[in-house]
Amino acid sequence: MIKKYWKIIVVVIVLILAGLYIRSKFQPKELALDPMRPGMTIKVGKGNIRETISAEGFIEPIHQENLNFPARTGSVKVEKIHVKKGDFVEKGQLLIELDKTEARLTYLQRENAYNRALINGSRNEIEEARLNLELVKNNLENLDLRAPFAGIITDLYLEEGSYYSSGDALTIKDISRYQIEVSVDESRIPIVRVGQPVEVRLVSLPGVVLTGVISEIANEANNSYASVTIPVKVLLDKVDYDIKLGVSAQVEIIVNEVQDEIVIPATAVYSREGKDYVTKVIDGKQEEVPVETGMTDGLRIAIKSGLELGDEILVNTYLFNQATGNMRGSGVSPVGVSSRVVIGGPR
């Protein structure tokens, strides 16, 4: 009799466990947390979104030149150097003088010949003497090297007392403005335009954001084993900071921007059958609302129509519906960063 009762008890227990197992398999799972808990919804507001291209480069002068004296036969002594490396000079400032002893003597001789021609010479003789005098005058002036523009002397290749015959004498760089050359991948270059704004950050100026514009896009690409890039020049706006040439720069090219528009998390938008939707929450109830979307930075997305300021929406409709079992067979997918392809929708 006792064995019979035990058999009945065992059967009952087995049936209870089986029932619980079947229930757990087929009954929708409850959320560990209330899906409508605080933080699952937000109030719609306005904001700004930017689409940018990141690049790196180095600070360069807006213009630079290697200066030299006009070509001549023979060598001339370097008489006087008026600057040193690192000096800032003004346009037209005298930089280097070559020895003028021989050139001055030649000038005086041609000047005397010209004066004699004015007294006794024919018209042709006067013109020839004038041209000869002008020539030696130019030669005399060419023994002085002057700055073609205001800038800083970055390299000096001569020494006083040495002899000059040809080649560069010094390098001058215009630092009234700065520029940066960066490389942009060929896939992104179609959306880059001259005049687009940029923001620049320097390691040497922490916390400072410099501004500028795209000033030039090269017509020829740089080919490497791994990629094809296009050189792009960035012209910085004038700054009051002491910026060192050659320091590294982080550049953000702003290729698109919306300001003061309705902006929501990208996760709040989902797509079905080629249309975008957002779930509004009204008095605790969910309501699907079609929306027209704009640009996105991958985290946020602009809404052109369908929502009003102050509307309450689900932050992540896709995950919310997944958790509550409302996604099965709906053909709904979240709006992705790079595409809006609907996965698993009706065919």
Secondary structure, 3 states (H helix, E strand, C coil): CHHHHHHHHHHHHHHHHHHHHHHHHHCCCCCCCCCCCCCCEEECEEEEEEEEEEEEEEEEEEEEEEECCCCCCCCEEEEEECCCCCCEECCCCEEEEECCHHHHHHHHHHHHHHHHHHHHCCHHHHHHHHHHHHHHHHHHHCCEEECCCCEEEEEECCCCCCEECCCCCEEEEEEEEEEEEEEEECCCHHHCCCCCEEEEEECCCCCCEEEEEEEEECCCCEECCCCEEEEEEEEECCCCCCCCCCCEEEEEEEEEEEEEEEEEEHHHEEEECCEEEEEEEECCEEEEEEEEEEEECCCEEEEEECCCCCCEEECCHHHHHHHHCCCCCCCEEECCCCCCCCCCCCC
